[in-house]
Amino acid sequence: MGNMSEAKKRDFVNQLITILKQNAQLFIDKGYDPANRIAELEEFLNETEIAEARQTEAEAAAKDATKLSQKTLDKTYREGSATVELISGLLGKDNNLLREIRKMRK
């Protein structure tokens, strides 16, 4: 079961439901009515679909959050670099403080 893909697991349950439905009378004749189990399996599949939809939404949200985070960091870095240029303009390119600040990028 651990190596089976999600699609194969889902297909297995769908096929099992079909078999239970098609052979319900056979099971009833043997003393087992599969109706409740069929309903449970169908509900489990429905829950699975809902969970997978939420997972897909979460993955999309995570991608959007990552893009926003990267974009914001890039903006922040550009502003920091602009501040270094301001310091350079104020103190001159040969100033020791500016040299130390420039070493931070390495």
N, C-alpha and C positions, 0 to 999 in steps of 0.2 A: 504494500500500500504506500510506503514511503517513497518509492520510485515512480509511482504513477502520476501522470500529469493531471492538472486540475480538470482539463477537458475530458480526459478519460474517466476520471472519478465521476464527473457530472453525467457523462454518457452511461456509465455503469448503472447509476441510480435511475436514470430515465428508462433504460432498458428493463431494469428490474420491476419498476412500476408497471410497464407495459405487460410484462410476463405475468405479474400478479393479477392484473385486470383481465387479461385474456384467459387465464386459467383459474379464475375465482371459484367457479363451480367445482373444479377438481379439488381445491383446498377445502371448500365447504363440505364436500362429500367425505373428506378425511377428518372433519371436525374442527377446521380452522377457517374462520371468516377473515380474509385479508383486508377488508374494507378500512378498518381503523389504521392498519399499518400503511396502507396506500395513502390515506389522508395525511398521516404523519410524515411520510417520505416526501409527499408533495409540498407540505408546509416547510420541511427542512430545505428543500430545493428553493422555495420562495425566499426563505431567510438567507440562503447562500447568495442568491441574486442581489438581494438588497445589500448584503455585506460587501459583495464585489463592486457594486456601484459606488458605495461609500469609499472603498479602497481606491477606485479610479479617481474619484473626486479629490481624495486626500493626496494622491500622487500629483495631480494637476496643481493643487494648491501648493504643494511642496516645491514644485518646479517654479511656480510664479513667485513664491517667497524667496527662492534662491536667486532668481533673476533680479528681484527688487533689492535684495541684500547686496549683490555684486554691483548693481548700478549705484546704490547709495554709497558703498565703499569707494568706488571709483570717483564719485563726486567729492567725497570727503578727502581722498588722497590728492585730487587736483587742487582743492582749497588749501590743503597743507603745503603743497608745492608752491602755490601762489604766495603763501605766507613766507616761505623761504626766499622767494624772489624779492618780496618786500624788504625782508631783513637785509638781503644783499644790497638792495638799493640804498638802504639807510646806513649800513655799516661799511659797505665796500666789499668787493669780492675777495680781498686778501685778509679780511678780519678773522681772527682765531675762533670766535664764536660761530661764525658762518661755516668755517672749515669743520668744526665738530658736528654741527647740524648736518652737513652734507655727508659725513661718515655714517650717519644713522641709516642711510639708504642701502649701504653695502652689506 
